[in-house]
């Protein structure tokens, strides 16, 4: 059998189906580290840092059709130290009736929820989350929530509206959600993850690639509202040039038609290690 990058990617995908966890070679040989990336469908991602701190991103869990049933109970996610929300849409803040998974988790773990300034201000103003837990930063802003961990908000080409049910009228209202962002997460050993949130293609992805040099990208591929596989491949190959990629944000609703195989095909053999994992699978770096 002739081994190609596509063959290897396929075998890795098969291994993911069998074991639920792929362990690639250490991306930073000679340095200690135990980074876990746990994808739960759409953009929901739980990252465990080198020192064991847990960062939850875009936790649409309880009503996410792709999140495995055993994780629908938020207690199954274990401890959470920090929550990041890329924008206000329900499939990222986690709309569940009149509640939001991100807010529920923030209160449950006393974990600060960081997001675009407009979104977090709305959470405070509407009485959804207290100001000590709803913390704000903007594009280009960097926080250091734990020793050795830096998180920077980047541009994302999308929209951000907060759907809120007014308790006085029981009617839905559209509130300010701020501007959407992505996140560059630099961990204690220097490993960098670019969680792109929801975005279309934009030229400054090249600047992000050159300036931050992400090792791993979590890239939307579904199309319609976000990058489709072809555009995602261009961003990967021509702009970001990471070592590793995890395709996300596809298959949850009919419009998100892009598939990991289409993304792999569009890459055309570009030497990035793609992990086309399933929701609920974990990777270690």
Secondary structure as GFF3:
##gff-version 3
##sequence-region A 1 285
A	DSSP	alpha_helix	5	19	.	.	.	ID=ss1
A	DSSP	beta_strand	21	23	.	.	.	ID=ss2
A	DSSP	beta_strand	36	39	.	.	.	ID=ss3
A	DSSP	beta_strand	45	48	.	.	.	ID=ss4
A	DSSP	beta_strand	54	57	.	.	.	ID=ss5
A	DSSP	three_ten_helix	69	71	.	.	.	ID=ss6
A	DSSP	three_ten_helix	74	77	.	.	.	ID=ss7
A	DSSP	beta_strand	82	85	.	.	.	ID=ss8
A	DSSP	alpha_helix	90	93	.	.	.	ID=ss9
A	DSSP	beta_strand	95	96	.	.	.	ID=ss10
A	DSSP	beta_strand	99	100	.	.	.	ID=ss11
A	DSSP	alpha_helix	101	109	.	.	.	ID=ss12
A	DSSP	beta_strand	112	116	.	.	.	ID=ss13
A	DSSP	alpha_helix	117	125	.	.	.	ID=ss14
A	DSSP	beta_strand	134	137	.	.	.	ID=ss15
A	DSSP	beta_strand	142	146	.	.	.	ID=ss16
A	DSSP	beta_strand	149	155	.	.	.	ID=ss17
A	DSSP	beta_strand	161	166	.	.	.	ID=ss18
A	DSSP	beta_strand	171	176	.	.	.	ID=ss19
A	DSSP	beta_strand	181	186	.	.	.	ID=ss20
A	DSSP	beta_strand	192	195	.	.	.	ID=ss21
A	DSSP	alpha_helix	205	212	.	.	.	ID=ss22
A	DSSP	beta_strand	216	220	.	.	.	ID=ss23
A	DSSP	alpha_helix	229	234	.	.	.	ID=ss24
A	DSSP	pi_helix	235	240	.	.	.	ID=ss25
A	DSSP	beta_strand	244	248	.	.	.	ID=ss26
A	DSSP	alpha_helix	260	267	.	.	.	ID=ss27
A	DSSP	beta_strand	273	274	.	.	.	ID=ss28
A	DSSP	beta_strand	282	284	.	.	.	ID=ss29
###
